Each structure stands twice: as structure tokens, then as C-alpha cells.
Amino acid sequence: MAIVRRIGDSPLTRGSMSGQSCPDIFELSDGNYAVIGTEATAELEAELPSDASKADYERIVVISRETLIRARKDIPLS
């Protein structure tokens, strides 16, 4: 598994002063996506709807609205 490309604009383009430590989304060589975000499992796990769950090895991460909106143009429709 390897990172193939960034989905959306870079942190620097989105206004990060350092351009390095911000939420990010990447497409992987196996077709999945990796997300860099703020770990929020403890705060949000109890808020999950009844038809959602998280495995022990999974984490809930938060990315900014702007990160996801700017990624939309790069996300395939199918």
C-alpha cells in the first residue's frame, strides 16, 4: 500500500502558515483513502448513531469542513 495522490488542495494552499501540519486526505494504491485529522474517538464515540460502530483498531478523526469541500473536486463519482 502506498500514497498515490493528495485529494484536494495542500495545507499550504488552504492557508497553513507552515504548510505541513494540517488535515489532509490521500488516495492509496489499493483504492482506499487515508485521512490525517484530529483524533476525537473519546469525544465522539458515544455520539455515533445506533447503526454505526467502530472496531477496536479504528479511530474517529476530525477534518475541517474546508478540507473536505476542497477535496470534493478530486473524489471520483464512482
PyMOL Python script that loads the backbone (N, CA, C, O; Angstrom):
from pymol import cmd

cmd.read_pdbstr("""\
ATOM      1  N   MET A   1       0.850  -1.166   0.000  1.00  0.00           N
ATOM      2  CA  MET A   1       0.000   0.000   0.000  1.00  0.00           C
ATOM      3  C   MET A   1       0.902   1.237   0.000  1.00  0.00           C
ATOM      4  O   MET A   1       1.899   1.299   0.721  1.00  0.00           O
ATOM      5  N   ALA A   2       0.535   2.206  -0.814  1.00  0.00           N
ATOM      6  CA  ALA A   2       1.306   3.445  -0.924  1.00  0.00           C
ATOM      7  C   ALA A   2       0.369   4.610  -1.214  1.00  0.00           C
ATOM      8  O   ALA A   2      -0.730   4.420  -1.734  1.00  0.00           O
ATOM      9  N   ILE A   3       0.808   5.807  -0.877  1.00  0.00           N
ATOM     10  CA  ILE A   3       0.041   7.005  -1.211  1.00  0.00           C
ATOM     11  C   ILE A   3       0.230   7.286  -2.692  1.00  0.00           C
ATOM     12  O   ILE A   3       1.355   7.383  -3.181  1.00  0.00           O
ATOM     13  N   VAL A   4      -0.900   7.418  -3.406  1.00  0.00           N
ATOM     14  CA  VAL A   4      -0.874   7.683  -4.838  1.00  0.00           C
ATOM     15  C   VAL A   4      -0.949   9.185  -5.109  1.00  0.00           C
ATOM     16  O   VAL A   4      -0.209   9.717  -5.937  1.00  0.00           O
ATOM     17  N   ARG A   5      -1.864   9.865  -4.392  1.00  0.00           N
ATOM     18  CA  ARG A   5      -2.031  11.300  -4.636  1.00  0.00           C
ATOM     19  C   ARG A   5      -2.799  11.946  -3.498  1.00  0.00           C
ATOM     20  O   ARG A   5      -3.505  11.281  -2.741  1.00  0.00           O
ATOM     21  N   ARG A   6      -2.646  13.245  -3.400  1.00  0.00           N
ATOM     22  CA  ARG A   6      -3.426  14.035  -2.443  1.00  0.00           C
ATOM     23  C   ARG A   6      -4.802  14.270  -3.048  1.00  0.00           C
ATOM     24  O   ARG A   6      -4.934  14.465  -4.257  1.00  0.00           O
ATOM     25  N   ILE A   7      -5.812  14.251  -2.209  1.00  0.00           N
ATOM     26  CA  ILE A   7      -7.175  14.562  -2.623  1.00  0.00           C
ATOM     27  C   ILE A   7      -7.472  15.962  -2.111  1.00  0.00           C
ATOM     28  O   ILE A   7      -7.506  16.188  -0.902  1.00  0.00           O
ATOM     29  N   GLY A   8      -7.684  16.897  -3.019  1.00  0.00           N
ATOM     30  CA  GLY A   8      -7.930  18.278  -2.622  1.00  0.00           C
ATOM     31  C   GLY A   8      -6.653  19.088  -2.614  1.00  0.00           C
ATOM     32  O   GLY A   8      -5.617  18.653  -3.116  1.00  0.00           O
ATOM     33  N   ASP A   9      -6.743  20.268  -2.039  1.00  0.00           N
ATOM     34  CA  ASP A   9      -5.626  21.201  -2.015  1.00  0.00           C
ATOM     35  C   ASP A   9      -4.674  20.899  -0.860  1.00  0.00           C
ATOM     36  O   ASP A   9      -5.079  20.335   0.156  1.00  0.00           O
ATOM     37  N   SER A  10      -3.429  21.271  -1.022  1.00  0.00           N
ATOM     38  CA  SER A  10      -2.430  21.078   0.033  1.00  0.00           C
ATOM     39  C   SER A  10      -2.734  22.002   1.211  1.00  0.00           C
ATOM     40  O   SER A  10      -3.435  23.001   1.052  1.00  0.00           O
ATOM     41  N   PRO A  11      -2.208  21.671   2.393  1.00  0.00           N
ATOM     42  CA  PRO A  11      -2.397  22.565   3.534  1.00  0.00           C
ATOM     43  C   PRO A  11      -1.905  23.985   3.253  1.00  0.00           C
ATOM     44  O   PRO A  11      -2.542  24.954   3.665  1.00  0.00           O
ATOM     45  N   LEU A  12      -0.783  24.110   2.560  1.00  0.00           N
ATOM     46  CA  LEU A  12      -0.251  25.436   2.242  1.00  0.00           C
ATOM     47  C   LEU A  12      -1.246  26.233   1.398  1.00  0.00           C
ATOM     48  O   LEU A  12      -1.468  27.417   1.653  1.00  0.00           O
ATOM     49  N   THR A  13      -1.843  25.591   0.398  1.00  0.00           N
ATOM     50  CA  THR A  13      -2.839  26.249  -0.453  1.00  0.00           C
ATOM     51  C   THR A  13      -4.074  26.649   0.356  1.00  0.00           C
ATOM     52  O   THR A  13      -4.713  27.661   0.069  1.00  0.00           O
ATOM     53  N   ARG A  14      -4.407  25.835   1.380  1.00  0.00           N
ATOM     54  CA  ARG A  14      -5.572  26.121   2.219  1.00  0.00           C
ATOM     55  C   ARG A  14      -5.275  27.166   3.282  1.00  0.00           C
ATOM     56  O   ARG A  14      -6.167  27.538   4.044  1.00  0.00           O
ATOM     57  N   GLY A  15      -4.021  27.655   3.351  1.00  0.00           N
ATOM     58  CA  GLY A  15      -3.723  28.748   4.272  1.00  0.00           C
ATOM     59  C   GLY A  15      -2.873  28.392   5.467  1.00  0.00           C
ATOM     60  O   GLY A  15      -2.661  29.242   6.332  1.00  0.00           O
ATOM     61  N   SER A  16      -2.374  27.164   5.554  1.00  0.00           N
ATOM     62  CA  SER A  16      -1.496  26.801   6.661  1.00  0.00           C
ATOM     63  C   SER A  16      -0.203  27.604   6.545  1.00  0.00           C
ATOM     64  O   SER A  16       0.399  27.667   5.473  1.00  0.00           O
ATOM     65  N   MET A  17       0.212  28.202   7.624  1.00  0.00           N
ATOM     66  CA  MET A  17       1.433  29.018   7.603  1.00  0.00           C
ATOM     67  C   MET A  17       2.669  28.175   7.309  1.00  0.00           C
ATOM     68  O   MET A  17       3.561  28.606   6.578  1.00  0.00           O
ATOM     69  N   SER A  18       2.720  26.962   7.887  1.00  0.00           N
ATOM     70  CA  SER A  18       3.886  26.108   7.657  1.00  0.00           C
ATOM     71  C   SER A  18       3.656  25.184   6.467  1.00  0.00           C
ATOM     72  O   SER A  18       4.608  24.701   5.854  1.00  0.00           O
ATOM     73  N   GLY A  19       2.372  24.940   6.140  1.00  0.00           N
ATOM     74  CA  GLY A  19       2.049  24.044   5.038  1.00  0.00           C
ATOM     75  C   GLY A  19       2.289  22.590   5.352  1.00  0.00           C
ATOM     76  O   GLY A  19       2.312  21.759   4.445  1.00  0.00           O
ATOM     77  N   GLN A  20       2.472  22.260   6.629  1.00  0.00           N
ATOM     78  CA  GLN A  20       2.846  20.895   6.955  1.00  0.00           C
ATOM     79  C   GLN A  20       1.874  20.174   7.874  1.00  0.00           C
ATOM     80  O   GLN A  20       1.524  19.029   7.589  1.00  0.00           O
ATOM     81  N   SER A  21       1.430  20.769   8.936  1.00  0.00           N
ATOM     82  CA  SER A  21       0.637  20.015   9.911  1.00  0.00           C
ATOM     83  C   SER A  21      -0.819  20.449   9.900  1.00  0.00           C
ATOM     84  O   SER A  21      -1.254  21.243  10.734  1.00  0.00           O
ATOM     85  N   CYS A  22      -1.558  19.919   8.950  1.00  0.00           N
ATOM     86  CA  CYS A  22      -2.973  20.227   8.812  1.00  0.00           C
ATOM     87  C   CYS A  22      -3.709  18.979   8.355  1.00  0.00           C
ATOM     88  O   CYS A  22      -3.081  18.025   7.898  1.00  0.00           O
ATOM     89  N   PRO A  23      -5.039  18.973   8.471  1.00  0.00           N
ATOM     90  CA  PRO A  23      -5.796  17.842   7.952  1.00  0.00           C
ATOM     91  C   PRO A  23      -5.474  17.615   6.474  1.00  0.00           C
ATOM     92  O   PRO A  23      -5.201  18.562   5.736  1.00  0.00           O
ATOM     93  N   ASP A  24      -5.509  16.367   6.060  1.00  0.00           N
ATOM     94  CA  ASP A  24      -5.195  16.028   4.677  1.00  0.00           C
ATOM     95  C   ASP A  24      -5.891  14.725   4.309  1.00  0.00           C
ATOM     96  O   ASP A  24      -6.219  13.920   5.181  1.00  0.00           O
ATOM     97  N   ILE A  25      -6.113  14.521   3.018  1.00  0.00           N
ATOM     98  CA  ILE A  25      -6.746  13.302   2.509  1.00  0.00           C
ATOM     99  C   ILE A  25      -5.892  12.786   1.361  1.00  0.00           C
ATOM    100  O   ILE A  25      -5.479  13.553   0.491  1.00  0.00           O
ATOM    101  N   PHE A  26      -5.628  11.471   1.360  1.00  0.00           N
ATOM    102  CA  PHE A  26      -4.800  10.860   0.327  1.00  0.00           C
ATOM    103  C   PHE A  26      -5.472   9.630  -0.253  1.00  0.00           C
ATOM    104  O   PHE A  26      -6.093   8.856   0.475  1.00  0.00           O
ATOM    105  N   GLU A  27      -5.351   9.444  -1.565  1.00  0.00           N
ATOM    106  CA  GLU A  27      -5.792   8.212  -2.207  1.00  0.00           C
ATOM    107  C   GLU A  27      -4.646   7.216  -2.126  1.00  0.00           C
ATOM    108  O   GLU A  27      -3.488   7.568  -2.347  1.00  0.00           O
ATOM    109  N   LEU A  28      -4.979   5.963  -1.804  1.00  0.00           N
ATOM    110  CA  LEU A  28      -3.972   4.922  -1.666  1.00  0.00           C
ATOM    111  C   LEU A  28      -3.952   4.007  -2.883  1.00  0.00           C
ATOM    112  O   LEU A  28      -4.916   3.957  -3.648  1.00  0.00           O
ATOM    113  N   SER A  29      -2.865   3.296  -3.056  1.00  0.00           N
ATOM    114  CA  SER A  29      -2.697   2.430  -4.221  1.00  0.00           C
ATOM    115  C   SER A  29      -3.726   1.298  -4.269  1.00  0.00           C
ATOM    116  O   SER A  29      -3.983   0.752  -5.342  1.00  0.00           O
ATOM    117  N   ASP A  30      -4.311   0.940  -3.142  1.00  0.00           N
ATOM    118  CA  ASP A  30      -5.328  -0.117  -3.137  1.00  0.00           C
ATOM    119  C   ASP A  30      -6.743   0.428  -3.346  1.00  0.00           C
ATOM    120  O   ASP A  30      -7.715  -0.323  -3.260  1.00  0.00           O
ATOM    121  N   GLY A  31      -6.863   1.735  -3.621  1.00  0.00           N
ATOM    122  CA  GLY A  31      -8.165   2.345  -3.869  1.00  0.00           C
ATOM    123  C   GLY A  31      -8.827   2.934  -2.633  1.00  0.00           C
ATOM    124  O   GLY A  31      -9.846   3.614  -2.752  1.00  0.00           O
ATOM    125  N   ASN A  32      -8.280   2.694  -1.466  1.00  0.00           N
ATOM    126  CA  ASN A  32      -8.813   3.266  -0.239  1.00  0.00           C
ATOM    127  C   ASN A  32      -8.261   4.676  -0.039  1.00  0.00           C
ATOM    128  O   ASN A  32      -7.449   5.154  -0.831  1.00  0.00           O
ATOM    129  N   TYR A  33      -8.708   5.330   1.021  1.00  0.00           N
ATOM    130  CA  TYR A  33      -8.277   6.689   1.329  1.00  0.00           C
ATOM    131  C   TYR A  33      -7.719   6.741   2.745  1.00  0.00           C
ATOM    132  O   TYR A  33      -8.200   6.041   3.636  1.00  0.00           O
ATOM    133  N   ALA A  34      -6.709   7.567   2.944  1.00  0.00           N
ATOM    134  CA  ALA A  34      -6.146   7.813   4.270  1.00  0.00           C
ATOM    135  C   ALA A  34      -6.425   9.267   4.623  1.00  0.00           C
ATOM    136  O   ALA A  34      -6.354  10.155   3.774  1.00  0.00           O
ATOM    137  N   VAL A  35      -6.743   9.492   5.894  1.00  0.00           N
ATOM    138  CA  VAL A  35      -7.086  10.832   6.359  1.00  0.00           C
ATOM    139  C   VAL A  35      -6.187  11.198   7.531  1.00  0.00           C
ATOM    140  O   VAL A  35      -6.020  10.413   8.464  1.00  0.00           O
ATOM    141  N   ILE A  36      -5.613  12.388   7.479  1.00  0.00           N
ATOM    142  CA  ILE A  36      -4.903  12.950   8.625  1.00  0.00           C
ATOM    143  C   ILE A  36      -5.867  13.951   9.253  1.00  0.00           C
ATOM    144  O   ILE A  36      -6.324  14.887   8.597  1.00  0.00           O
ATOM    145  N   GLY A  37      -6.165  13.745  10.513  1.00  0.00           N
ATOM    146  CA  GLY A  37      -7.078  14.637  11.204  1.00  0.00           C
ATOM    147  C   GLY A  37      -6.820  14.613  12.697  1.00  0.00           C
ATOM    148  O   GLY A  37      -5.889  13.960  13.165  1.00  0.00           O
ATOM    149  N   THR A  38      -7.626  15.309  13.422  1.00  0.00           N
ATOM    150  CA  THR A  38      -7.511  15.363  14.872  1.00  0.00           C
ATOM    151  C   THR A  38      -8.235  14.177  15.477  1.00  0.00           C
ATOM    152  O   THR A  38      -9.421  13.977  15.213  1.00  0.00           O
ATOM    153  N   GLU A  39      -7.542  13.389  16.283  1.00  0.00           N
ATOM    154  CA  GLU A  39      -8.124  12.214  16.912  1.00  0.00           C
ATOM    155  C   GLU A  39      -9.217  12.656  17.877  1.00  0.00           C
ATOM    156  O   GLU A  39      -8.971  13.472  18.766  1.00  0.00           O
ATOM    157  N   ALA A  40     -10.426  12.118  17.703  1.00  0.00           N
ATOM    158  CA  ALA A  40     -11.554  12.546  18.530  1.00  0.00           C
ATOM    159  C   ALA A  40     -12.428  11.371  18.965  1.00  0.00           C
ATOM    160  O   ALA A  40     -13.617  11.544  19.230  1.00  0.00           O
ATOM    161  N   THR A  41     -11.844  10.190  19.040  1.00  0.00           N
ATOM    162  CA  THR A  41     -12.609   8.994  19.378  1.00  0.00           C
ATOM    163  C   THR A  41     -13.294   9.119  20.738  1.00  0.00           C
ATOM    164  O   THR A  41     -14.484   8.832  20.864  1.00  0.00           O
ATOM    165  N   ALA A  42     -12.557   9.540  21.738  1.00  0.00           N
ATOM    166  CA  ALA A  42     -13.124   9.631  23.093  1.00  0.00           C
ATOM    167  C   ALA A  42     -14.313  10.579  23.144  1.00  0.00           C
ATOM    168  O   ALA A  42     -15.298  10.317  23.834  1.00  0.00           O
ATOM    169  N   GLU A  43     -14.214  11.678  22.413  1.00  0.00           N
ATOM    170  CA  GLU A  43     -15.286  12.672  22.441  1.00  0.00           C
ATOM    171  C   GLU A  43     -16.504  12.272  21.610  1.00  0.00           C
ATOM    172  O   GLU A  43     -17.625  12.660  21.936  1.00  0.00           O
ATOM    173  N   LEU A  44     -16.298  11.507  20.549  1.00  0.00           N
ATOM    174  CA  LEU A  44     -17.389  11.271  19.595  1.00  0.00           C
ATOM    175  C   LEU A  44     -17.955   9.855  19.570  1.00  0.00           C
ATOM    176  O   LEU A  44     -19.050   9.651  19.044  1.00  0.00           O
ATOM    177  N   GLU A  45     -17.255   8.884  20.113  1.00  0.00           N
ATOM    178  CA  GLU A  45     -17.734   7.501  20.009  1.00  0.00           C
ATOM    179  C   GLU A  45     -19.136   7.330  20.587  1.00  0.00           C
ATOM    180  O   GLU A  45     -19.960   6.635  19.992  1.00  0.00           O
ATOM    181  N   ALA A  46     -19.424   7.939  21.719  1.00  0.00           N
ATOM    182  CA  ALA A  46     -20.752   7.826  22.332  1.00  0.00           C
ATOM    183  C   ALA A  46     -21.824   8.546  21.513  1.00  0.00           C
ATOM    184  O   ALA A  46     -23.015   8.301  21.706  1.00  0.00           O
ATOM    185  N   GLU A  47     -21.420   9.414  20.617  1.00  0.00           N
ATOM    186  CA  GLU A  47     -22.355  10.174  19.786  1.00  0.00           C
ATOM    187  C   GLU A  47     -22.720   9.454  18.483  1.00  0.00           C
ATOM    188  O   GLU A  47     -23.601   9.909  17.753  1.00  0.00           O
ATOM    189  N   LEU A  48     -22.049   8.333  18.187  1.00  0.00           N
ATOM    190  CA  LEU A  48     -22.341   7.621  16.943  1.00  0.00           C
ATOM    191  C   LEU A  48     -23.796   7.183  16.918  1.00  0.00           C
ATOM    192  O   LEU A  48     -24.334   6.785  17.952  1.00  0.00           O
ATOM    193  N   PRO A  49     -24.452   7.248  15.750  1.00  0.00           N
ATOM    194  CA  PRO A  49     -25.833   6.768  15.652  1.00  0.00           C
ATOM    195  C   PRO A  49     -25.889   5.265  15.923  1.00  0.00           C
ATOM    196  O   PRO A  49     -24.870   4.579  15.835  1.00  0.00           O
ATOM    197  N   SER A  50     -27.053   4.763  16.245  1.00  0.00           N
ATOM    198  CA  SER A  50     -27.209   3.350  16.627  1.00  0.00           C
ATOM    199  C   SER A  50     -26.814   2.380  15.515  1.00  0.00           C
ATOM    200  O   SER A  50     -26.477   1.230  15.794  1.00  0.00           O
ATOM    201  N   ASP A  51     -26.849   2.828  14.260  1.00  0.00           N
ATOM    202  CA  ASP A  51     -26.481   1.929  13.158  1.00  0.00           C
ATOM    203  C   ASP A  51     -25.029   2.104  12.724  1.00  0.00           C
ATOM    204  O   ASP A  51     -24.654   1.670  11.635  1.00  0.00           O
ATOM    205  N   ALA A  52     -24.210   2.734  13.562  1.00  0.00           N
ATOM    206  CA  ALA A  52     -22.782   2.917  13.280  1.00  0.00           C
ATOM    207  C   ALA A  52     -21.974   2.378  14.456  1.00  0.00           C
ATOM    208  O   ALA A  52     -22.416   2.425  15.605  1.00  0.00           O
ATOM    209  N   SER A  53     -20.790   1.867  14.151  1.00  0.00           N
ATOM    210  CA  SER A  53     -19.920   1.385  15.218  1.00  0.00           C
ATOM    211  C   SER A  53     -18.467   1.503  14.773  1.00  0.00           C
ATOM    212  O   SER A  53     -18.181   1.742  13.600  1.00  0.00           O
ATOM    213  N   LYS A  54     -17.571   1.334  15.712  1.00  0.00           N
ATOM    214  CA  LYS A  54     -16.150   1.454  15.476  1.00  0.00           C
ATOM    215  C   LYS A  54     -15.462   0.238  16.060  1.00  0.00           C
ATOM    216  O   LYS A  54     -15.710  -0.134  17.207  1.00  0.00           O
ATOM    217  N   ALA A  55     -14.586  -0.390  15.263  1.00  0.00           N
ATOM    218  CA  ALA A  55     -13.805  -1.521  15.761  1.00  0.00           C
ATOM    219  C   ALA A  55     -12.716  -1.019  16.706  1.00  0.00           C
ATOM    220  O   ALA A  55     -12.383   0.166  16.699  1.00  0.00           O
ATOM    221  N   ASP A  56     -12.165  -1.910  17.512  1.00  0.00           N
ATOM    222  CA  ASP A  56     -11.115  -1.529  18.467  1.00  0.00           C
ATOM    223  C   ASP A  56      -9.902  -0.917  17.771  1.00  0.00           C
ATOM    224  O   ASP A  56      -9.224  -0.069  18.350  1.00  0.00           O
ATOM    225  N   TYR A  57      -9.625  -1.331  16.553  1.00  0.00           N
ATOM    226  CA  TYR A  57      -8.450  -0.827  15.832  1.00  0.00           C
ATOM    227  C   TYR A  57      -8.752   0.439  15.026  1.00  0.00           C
ATOM    228  O   TYR A  57      -7.855   0.974  14.375  1.00  0.00           O
ATOM    229  N   GLU A  58      -9.974   0.922  15.056  1.00  0.00           N
ATOM    230  CA  GLU A  58     -10.356   2.129  14.312  1.00  0.00           C
ATOM    231  C   GLU A  58     -10.392   3.343  15.238  1.00  0.00           C
ATOM    232  O   GLU A  58     -10.582   3.220  16.448  1.00  0.00           O
ATOM    233  N   ARG A  59     -10.207   4.509  14.640  1.00  0.00           N
ATOM    234  CA  ARG A  59     -10.266   5.769  15.365  1.00  0.00           C
ATOM    235  C   ARG A  59     -11.170   6.736  14.613  1.00  0.00           C
ATOM    236  O   ARG A  59     -11.264   6.681  13.387  1.00  0.00           O
ATOM    237  N   ILE A  60     -11.827   7.611  15.340  1.00  0.00           N
ATOM    238  CA  ILE A  60     -12.612   8.678  14.737  1.00  0.00           C
ATOM    239  C   ILE A  60     -11.695   9.899  14.652  1.00  0.00           C
ATOM    240  O   ILE A  60     -11.133  10.336  15.656  1.00  0.00           O
ATOM    241  N   VAL A  61     -11.555  10.436  13.458  1.00  0.00           N
ATOM    242  CA  VAL A  61     -10.741  11.638  13.280  1.00  0.00           C
ATOM    243  C   VAL A  61     -11.606  12.740  12.690  1.00  0.00           C
ATOM    244  O   VAL A  61     -12.575  12.477  11.977  1.00  0.00           O
ATOM    245  N   VAL A  62     -11.247  13.956  12.992  1.00  0.00           N
ATOM    246  CA  VAL A  62     -11.981  15.126  12.520  1.00  0.00           C
ATOM    247  C   VAL A  62     -11.100  15.883  11.533  1.00  0.00           C
ATOM    248  O   VAL A  62      -9.923  16.129  11.794  1.00  0.00           O
ATOM    249  N   ILE A  63     -11.690  16.248  10.397  1.00  0.00           N
ATOM    250  CA  ILE A  63     -11.017  17.132   9.449  1.00  0.00           C
ATOM    251  C   ILE A  63     -11.892  18.369   9.287  1.00  0.00           C
ATOM    252  O   ILE A  63     -13.093  18.324   9.554  1.00  0.00           O
ATOM    253  N   SER A  64     -11.309  19.440   8.863  1.00  0.00           N
ATOM    254  CA  SER A  64     -12.080  20.673   8.720  1.00  0.00           C
ATOM    255  C   SER A  64     -13.046  20.573   7.536  1.00  0.00           C
ATOM    256  O   SER A  64     -12.817  19.825   6.585  1.00  0.00           O
ATOM    257  N   ARG A  65     -14.101  21.326   7.619  1.00  0.00           N
ATOM    258  CA  ARG A  65     -15.072  21.400   6.521  1.00  0.00           C
ATOM    259  C   ARG A  65     -14.373  21.837   5.239  1.00  0.00           C
ATOM    260  O   ARG A  65     -14.639  21.295   4.167  1.00  0.00           O
ATOM    261  N   GLU A  66     -13.486  22.811   5.349  1.00  0.00           N
ATOM    262  CA  GLU A  66     -12.776  23.316   4.172  1.00  0.00           C
ATOM    263  C   GLU A  66     -11.945  22.221   3.505  1.00  0.00           C
ATOM    264  O   GLU A  66     -11.888  22.145   2.277  1.00  0.00           O
ATOM    265  N   THR A  67     -11.304  21.377   4.306  1.00  0.00           N
ATOM    266  CA  THR A  67     -10.506  20.283   3.744  1.00  0.00           C
ATOM    267  C   THR A  67     -11.378  19.370   2.892  1.00  0.00           C
ATOM    268  O   THR A  67     -11.002  19.020   1.773  1.00  0.00           O
ATOM    269  N   LEU A  68     -12.526  18.987   3.408  1.00  0.00           N
ATOM    270  CA  LEU A  68     -13.407  18.083   2.665  1.00  0.00           C
ATOM    271  C   LEU A  68     -14.013  18.762   1.446  1.00  0.00           C
ATOM    272  O   LEU A  68     -14.096  18.148   0.382  1.00  0.00           O
ATOM    273  N   ILE A  69     -14.433  19.997   1.576  1.00  0.00           N
ATOM    274  CA  ILE A  69     -15.016  20.715   0.428  1.00  0.00           C
ATOM    275  C   ILE A  69     -13.995  20.864  -0.686  1.00  0.00           C
ATOM    276  O   ILE A  69     -14.326  20.691  -1.859  1.00  0.00           O
ATOM    277  N   ARG A  70     -12.754  21.184  -0.328  1.00  0.00           N
ATOM    278  CA  ARG A  70     -11.726  21.335  -1.372  1.00  0.00           C
ATOM    279  C   ARG A  70     -11.302  19.986  -1.953  1.00  0.00           C
ATOM    280  O   ARG A  70     -10.722  19.944  -3.038  1.00  0.00           O
ATOM    281  N   ALA A  71     -11.575  18.893  -1.260  1.00  0.00           N
ATOM    282  CA  ALA A  71     -11.269  17.563  -1.784  1.00  0.00           C
ATOM    283  C   ALA A  71     -12.341  17.084  -2.754  1.00  0.00           C
ATOM    284  O   ALA A  71     -12.080  16.208  -3.579  1.00  0.00           O
ATOM    285  N   ARG A  72     -13.517  17.634  -2.669  1.00  0.00           N
ATOM    286  CA  ARG A  72     -14.656  17.164  -3.471  1.00  0.00           C
ATOM    287  C   ARG A  72     -14.336  17.063  -4.949  1.00  0.00           C
ATOM    288  O   ARG A  72     -14.764  16.118  -5.612  1.00  0.00           O
ATOM    289  N   LYS A  73     -13.598  18.011  -5.469  1.00  0.00           N
ATOM    290  CA  LYS A  73     -13.294  18.028  -6.921  1.00  0.00           C
ATOM    291  C   LYS A  73     -12.439  16.827  -7.336  1.00  0.00           C
ATOM    292  O   LYS A  73     -12.441  16.451  -8.509  1.00  0.00           O
ATOM    293  N   ASP A  74     -11.720  16.229  -6.407  1.00  0.00           N
ATOM    294  CA  ASP A  74     -10.827  15.115  -6.721  1.00  0.00           C
ATOM    295  C   ASP A  74     -11.406  13.746  -6.383  1.00  0.00           C
ATOM    296  O   ASP A  74     -10.778  12.728  -6.674  1.00  0.00           O
ATOM    297  N   ILE A  75     -12.585  13.702  -5.777  1.00  0.00           N
ATOM    298  CA  ILE A  75     -13.194  12.428  -5.384  1.00  0.00           C
ATOM    299  C   ILE A  75     -14.024  11.905  -6.552  1.00  0.00           C
ATOM    300  O   ILE A  75     -14.939  12.588  -7.012  1.00  0.00           O
ATOM    301  N   PRO A  76     -13.714  10.691  -7.041  1.00  0.00           N
ATOM    302  CA  PRO A  76     -14.468  10.141  -8.162  1.00  0.00           C
ATOM    303  C   PRO A  76     -15.937   9.880  -7.775  1.00  0.00           C
ATOM    304  O   PRO A  76     -16.243   9.579  -6.621  1.00  0.00           O
ATOM    305  N   LEU A  77     -16.817  10.000  -8.747  1.00  0.00           N
ATOM    306  CA  LEU A  77     -18.242   9.755  -8.503  1.00  0.00           C
ATOM    307  C   LEU A  77     -18.568   8.274  -8.432  1.00  0.00           C
ATOM    308  O   LEU A  77     -19.586   7.896  -7.853  1.00  0.00           O
ATOM    309  N   SER A  78     -17.742   7.447  -8.997  1.00  0.00           N
ATOM    310  CA  SER A  78     -17.975   6.002  -8.903  1.00  0.00           C
ATOM    311  C   SER A  78     -16.684   5.242  -8.856  1.00  0.00           C
ATOM    312  O   SER A  78     -16.693   4.014  -8.776  1.00  0.00           O
TER     313      SER A  78
END
""", "prot")
cmd.dss("prot")
cmd.show_as("cartoon", "prot")
cmd.util.cbc("prot")
cmd.orient("prot")
